[in-house]
Amino acid sequence: MDTEQLTRDGLAAIEGAASSPELDEVRVSLVGRRAPLTLALRELGSLPPEERGPRGKTLNTARVALEGALERRARELHDAELERRLREDRIDVTLPGVPVYRGHAHLIEQTTHEILEVFVGLGYEILDGPEVESTYLTFDALNTAVTHPSRQWTDTFYLDESTVLRTHTSPMQIRAMRAGPPPVYMASAGRCYRRDTPDATHTAMFTQIEGLAVDRGLSLAHLKGTLLGFAREVFGSDREVRLRPHFFPFTEPSVEVDVSCFNCARDGSPCRVCRAEGWVEILGAGMVDPNLFDHVEGYDKEELTGYAWGMGVERIAAARHAVPDIRMLWENDLRFMEQFG
């Protein structure tokens, strides 16, 4: 192999490469694994000792020259191709831009934020709590008997004997009272979990908002006034509320709260929201059972009273917007969700 001729031909081929792909082909032919120069360098070990030095020096000189020329030509072609792209791919800034469609908060998030804003306006503090909770705070501290159905494994997601996925946000009542002395006015929102069979009004995961007020002299009338203010802010200024007797382990007396239907008078057609009853159930509430104060220090049940409530955000969102099935809120169908942007 004539090394000098190989070098001259190689340098000429390098200079003649008109594009980066062509230069890559030249590189493979000159210094690739099967190129004559590379094979000659591998065969140096088979030459007589006295020939290896001069031959190796000649071959390495050729290799260095070719590789240096390849690098220089690669930079030249890169710069030239970049310049050509910049020149040919100019952007016409006078053309109309491509619209970027902004997303929006999910309807559940919108409703949660709107409800909490009402209670912030009433002077309530917003607190956050864990979704993994102890059975003590979920049940025992909330006056829930060991025989209560909600404590069964068929109703609640247990992680172990003493730890559950919270079934309601009510443990925040105990956490809020333990965080400081009275008075307490707090609201808390978060996901809760129950072993419910999904249907039009139930899902195994749902969003709940808890409220608690503890002070001297609070009564059921204060609770009704608070919830009336909430209902009129969220459902309309002419809404009324009514309280019906019910039972919850941690409130006494306990009530279920209905709001006068906000859909009936819209167009005179049969109402899908209240089913012609004129009232829509929105939450459960009641006066704090004095037994809860036994689980916190500094709360004298002889001097203090309180009220609490819990509401399902999905049901309220569905009621406000006449959504027939709350499972639709979790299906991520953009055709449905875009209606609430």
C-alpha positions as CSV (number, residue, x, y, z in Angstrom):
1,M,0.0,0.0,0.0
2,D,1.4,3.4,-1.1
3,T,0.8,5.5,2.1
4,E,1.6,8.8,0.4
5,Q,-0.9,8.1,-2.4
6,L,-3.5,7.0,0.1
7,T,-3.0,10.2,2.1
8,R,-3.3,12.4,-1.1
9,D,-6.4,10.7,-2.3
10,G,-7.9,10.8,1.2
11,L,-7.3,14.5,1.6
12,A,-8.8,15.1,-1.8
13,A,-11.9,13.1,-1.0
14,I,-12.3,14.9,2.3
15,E,-12.2,18.3,0.6
16,G,-14.6,17.1,-2.0
17,A,-17.3,16.1,0.5
18,A,-20.2,18.4,0.0
19,S,-22.3,17.5,3.0
20,S,-22.0,15.9,6.4
21,P,-23.5,12.6,5.2
22,E,-20.9,12.4,2.4
23,L,-18.1,13.2,4.8
24,D,-19.3,10.4,7.1
25,E,-18.9,8.0,4.1
26,V,-15.4,9.3,3.4
27,R,-14.5,8.9,7.1
28,V,-15.6,5.2,7.1
29,S,-13.6,4.5,3.9
30,L,-10.4,6.2,5.3
31,V,-10.2,5.4,9.0
32,G,-13.1,3.0,9.6
33,R,-12.6,-0.4,11.1
34,R,-12.2,-2.1,7.7
35,A,-10.3,0.8,6.0
36,P,-6.9,-0.2,4.4
37,L,-5.1,2.2,6.7
38,T,-6.7,0.7,9.8
39,L,-6.0,-2.9,8.6
40,A,-2.3,-2.0,7.9
41,L,-1.9,-0.6,11.4
42,R,-3.3,-3.9,12.9
43,E,-0.8,-5.9,10.8
44,L,2.2,-4.1,12.2
45,G,2.8,-6.9,14.7
46,S,3.3,-9.5,11.9
47,L,6.2,-7.5,10.4
48,P,9.9,-8.2,11.1
49,P,11.1,-6.1,14.1
50,E,13.3,-3.9,12.0
51,E,10.4,-2.9,9.8
52,R,7.8,-2.1,12.4
53,G,9.2,1.2,13.5
54,P,9.5,3.0,10.2
55,R,6.3,1.4,8.9
56,G,4.3,2.4,12.0
57,K,5.6,6.0,11.9
58,T,4.5,6.3,8.2
59,L,1.1,4.9,8.9
60,N,0.5,7.0,12.0
61,T,1.5,10.1,10.2
62,A,-1.0,9.4,7.5
63,R,-3.7,8.6,10.1
64,V,-3.1,11.9,12.0
65,A,-3.2,13.9,8.8
66,L,-6.5,12.3,7.6
67,E,-8.2,12.6,11.0
68,G,-7.2,16.2,11.3
69,A,-8.5,17.0,7.9
70,L,-11.8,15.2,8.7
71,E,-12.3,17.3,11.8
72,R,-11.6,20.6,10.0
73,R,-13.9,19.7,7.2
74,A,-16.7,18.6,9.6
75,R,-16.6,22.0,11.3
76,E,-16.7,23.7,7.9
77,L,-19.7,21.7,6.7
78,H,-21.5,22.2,10.1
79,D,-21.1,25.9,9.9
80,A,-22.1,26.1,6.3
81,E,-25.2,23.9,6.9
82,L,-26.2,25.9,9.9
83,E,-25.9,29.2,8.0
84,R,-28.0,27.8,5.2
85,R,-30.7,26.6,7.6
86,L,-30.8,30.0,9.3
87,R,-31.1,31.7,5.9
88,E,-33.7,29.4,4.4
89,D,-35.8,28.7,7.6
90,R,-36.5,32.3,8.5
91,I,-39.7,32.8,10.5
92,D,-42.3,35.2,9.2
93,V,-43.2,37.0,12.4
94,T,-46.2,38.7,10.6
95,L,-48.0,35.3,10.3
96,P,-50.8,34.7,12.9
97,G,-49.6,32.6,15.8
98,V,-50.7,29.1,16.7
99,P,-53.3,29.5,19.5
100,V,-52.4,27.9,22.8
101,Y,-55.4,26.6,24.6
102,R,-55.2,27.1,28.4
103,G,-56.4,24.4,30.7
104,H,-58.5,25.1,33.8
105,A,-59.0,23.6,37.2
106,H,-61.1,20.4,37.5
107,L,-64.7,21.0,38.6
108,I,-64.0,19.3,41.9
109,E,-61.0,21.6,42.5
110,Q,-63.1,24.6,41.5
111,T,-65.9,23.7,43.8
112,T,-63.5,23.0,46.7
113,H,-61.8,26.3,46.3
114,E,-65.1,28.2,46.1
115,I,-66.5,26.6,49.2
116,L,-63.3,27.2,51.2
117,E,-63.3,30.8,50.1
118,V,-66.7,31.2,51.7
119,F,-65.5,30.0,55.1
120,V,-62.3,32.1,54.8
121,G,-64.6,35.1,54.4
122,L,-66.4,34.0,57.6
123,G,-63.1,34.0,59.5
124,Y,-62.3,30.3,59.4
125,E,-58.7,29.0,59.3
126,I,-58.0,26.4,56.5
127,L,-56.1,23.4,57.8
128,D,-54.8,20.3,56.0
129,G,-54.5,16.8,57.4
130,P,-53.1,13.4,56.4
131,E,-55.0,10.9,54.2
132,V,-53.5,8.0,56.2
133,E,-54.9,8.2,59.7
134,S,-54.9,6.3,62.9
135,T,-58.0,4.4,64.0
136,Y,-57.8,6.3,67.3
137,L,-58.4,9.7,65.6
138,T,-60.7,8.2,62.9
139,F,-63.0,6.4,65.3
140,D,-62.2,6.3,69.1
141,A,-61.6,10.1,69.6
142,L,-64.7,10.7,67.6
143,N,-67.0,8.7,69.9
144,T,-67.4,5.9,67.4
145,A,-68.3,2.6,69.2
146,V,-66.3,-0.5,68.4
147,T,-69.5,-2.1,67.1
148,H,-70.2,0.7,64.6
149,P,-70.5,-0.6,61.0
150,S,-68.0,2.0,59.7
151,R,-65.2,0.2,61.7
152,Q,-65.6,-3.0,59.9
153,W,-63.1,-4.2,57.3
154,T,-65.9,-4.4,54.8
155,D,-66.5,-0.6,55.1
156,T,-63.0,0.9,55.6
157,F,-59.6,0.5,54.0
158,Y,-57.3,-0.7,56.7
159,L,-53.5,-0.6,56.3
160,D,-53.0,-2.5,59.5
161,E,-55.0,-3.0,62.8
162,S,-54.4,0.7,63.9
163,T,-54.1,2.5,60.6
164,V,-56.6,3.3,57.9
165,L,-57.2,5.5,54.8
166,R,-59.3,8.1,56.4
167,T,-63.1,7.6,55.9
168,H,-63.9,11.3,56.6
169,T,-62.1,14.5,57.3
170,S,-63.5,14.5,60.9
171,P,-60.1,13.5,62.5
172,M,-59.2,17.1,61.8
173,Q,-61.5,18.2,64.6
174,I,-59.3,16.5,67.1
175,R,-56.1,17.7,65.4
176,A,-57.3,21.3,65.3
177,M,-58.2,21.3,69.0
178,R,-54.9,19.7,69.9
179,A,-53.1,22.4,67.9
180,G,-54.1,25.2,70.2
181,P,-56.5,26.5,72.9
182,P,-60.0,27.6,72.1
183,P,-61.7,29.3,70.3
184,V,-61.3,27.2,67.1
185,Y,-62.8,28.1,63.8
186,M,-61.4,25.9,61.1
187,A,-62.2,24.2,57.8
188,S,-60.4,21.4,56.1
189,A,-60.7,19.7,52.6
190,G,-59.2,16.4,51.4
191,R,-59.7,13.0,49.8
192,C,-61.4,10.3,51.8
193,Y,-61.9,6.6,51.1
194,R,-64.6,4.1,51.8
195,R,-65.4,0.6,50.5
196,D,-68.5,1.9,48.6
197,T,-69.7,0.3,45.4
198,P,-69.5,3.0,42.8
199,D,-72.9,4.3,41.5
200,A,-74.4,7.6,40.5
201,T,-74.0,9.0,44.0
202,H,-71.1,7.0,45.5
203,T,-67.4,6.4,44.8
204,A,-64.7,4.7,46.8
205,M,-62.7,7.9,46.8
206,F,-64.3,11.3,47.3
207,T,-63.6,14.8,48.5
208,Q,-64.9,16.1,51.7
209,I,-64.8,19.5,53.5
210,E,-64.9,19.5,57.3
211,G,-65.8,22.5,59.4
212,L,-65.5,23.0,63.2
213,A,-66.3,25.9,65.5
214,V,-65.6,25.7,69.3
215,D,-66.2,28.6,71.5
216,R,-68.3,29.8,74.5
217,G,-72.0,30.1,73.9
218,L,-72.3,28.5,70.4
219,S,-75.6,26.9,69.6
220,L,-77.5,25.2,66.9
221,A,-78.8,28.6,65.8
222,H,-75.2,29.7,65.1
223,L,-74.7,26.5,63.0
224,K,-77.8,27.2,61.0
225,G,-76.8,30.8,60.4
226,T,-73.3,29.7,59.2
227,L,-74.7,27.1,56.8
228,L,-77.3,29.6,55.6
229,G,-74.6,32.0,54.7
230,F,-72.6,29.3,53.0
231,A,-75.7,28.1,51.0
232,R,-76.5,31.6,49.7
233,E,-72.9,32.2,48.6
234,V,-72.6,28.9,46.8
235,F,-76.1,28.2,45.6
236,G,-77.7,31.6,45.3
237,S,-78.8,34.6,47.4
238,D,-82.4,33.4,47.8
239,R,-81.6,30.0,49.2
240,E,-83.0,28.7,52.4
241,V,-81.8,25.8,54.6
242,R,-83.6,23.3,56.8
243,L,-82.2,21.0,59.4
244,R,-83.6,17.5,59.8
245,P,-82.8,15.2,62.8
246,H,-80.1,12.6,62.2
247,F,-77.4,10.6,64.0
248,F,-73.6,11.0,63.9
249,P,-71.4,9.5,66.6
250,F,-69.4,12.7,67.1
251,T,-72.3,15.3,67.2
252,E,-75.3,15.6,69.5
253,P,-77.8,16.6,68.4
254,S,-77.0,15.7,64.8
255,V,-78.8,17.0,61.7
256,E,-78.8,16.6,58.0
257,V,-79.0,19.9,56.1
258,D,-81.0,20.6,53.0
259,V,-80.9,23.7,50.7
260,S,-83.9,24.9,48.9
261,C,-83.7,23.7,45.3
262,F,-81.9,26.1,43.0
263,N,-83.0,24.4,39.8
264,C,-86.8,24.2,40.0
265,A,-87.6,27.7,39.0
266,R,-85.1,27.9,36.1
267,D,-87.4,26.9,33.2
268,G,-90.5,25.4,34.8
269,S,-89.7,21.9,33.6
270,P,-89.7,18.8,35.9
271,C,-86.6,19.2,38.2
272,R,-83.9,16.6,37.9
273,V,-82.0,18.0,40.9
274,C,-84.6,17.7,43.7
275,R,-87.1,15.4,42.0
276,A,-90.0,17.8,42.7
277,E,-89.3,17.8,46.5
278,G,-88.1,21.4,46.6
279,W,-85.0,20.5,48.8
280,V,-81.6,19.1,48.1
281,E,-79.5,17.4,50.8
282,I,-76.0,18.9,50.9
283,L,-74.3,17.9,54.2
284,G,-74.4,16.4,57.7
285,A,-73.8,18.5,60.8
286,G,-74.5,18.9,64.5
287,M,-73.3,20.2,67.8
288,V,-70.0,18.7,68.9
289,D,-70.5,15.8,71.4
290,P,-68.9,16.9,74.7
291,N,-67.2,13.5,74.9
292,L,-64.8,14.7,72.1
293,F,-63.4,17.3,74.5
294,D,-62.1,14.5,76.8
295,H,-59.5,13.7,74.1
296,V,-57.9,17.1,74.1
297,E,-56.3,19.1,76.9
298,G,-57.5,22.6,77.9
299,Y,-61.1,22.1,76.6
300,D,-63.6,22.3,79.4
301,K,-66.8,20.7,78.2
302,E,-68.7,22.5,81.0
303,E,-67.8,25.9,79.5
304,L,-67.3,25.2,75.7
305,T,-69.7,24.2,73.0
306,G,-69.1,23.7,69.3
307,Y,-70.6,22.7,66.0
308,A,-69.2,20.8,63.1
309,W,-70.2,19.8,59.6
310,G,-69.0,17.6,56.7
311,M,-69.9,17.9,53.1
312,G,-69.1,16.0,49.9
313,V,-67.7,18.2,47.2
314,E,-68.6,15.9,44.4
315,R,-72.3,15.8,45.4
316,I,-72.4,19.6,45.7
317,A,-70.7,20.0,42.3
318,A,-73.1,17.6,40.7
319,A,-76.1,19.3,42.3
320,R,-75.1,22.7,41.2
321,H,-74.5,21.7,37.6
322,A,-77.2,19.0,37.3
323,V,-74.6,16.3,36.7
324,P,-76.6,13.0,36.7
325,D,-73.8,10.7,37.8
326,I,-70.8,11.8,40.0
327,R,-68.6,9.1,38.3
328,M,-68.6,11.4,35.3
329,L,-66.3,13.7,37.4
330,W,-63.6,11.0,37.5
331,E,-63.8,9.7,33.9
332,N,-61.6,12.5,32.4
333,D,-63.8,12.9,29.4
334,L,-62.7,16.3,28.0
335,R,-66.0,16.8,26.2
336,F,-67.6,16.8,29.7
337,M,-64.9,18.7,31.6
338,E,-64.5,21.5,29.1
339,Q,-68.0,22.7,29.9
340,F,-66.7,23.9,33.3
341,G,-63.8,26.0,32.1
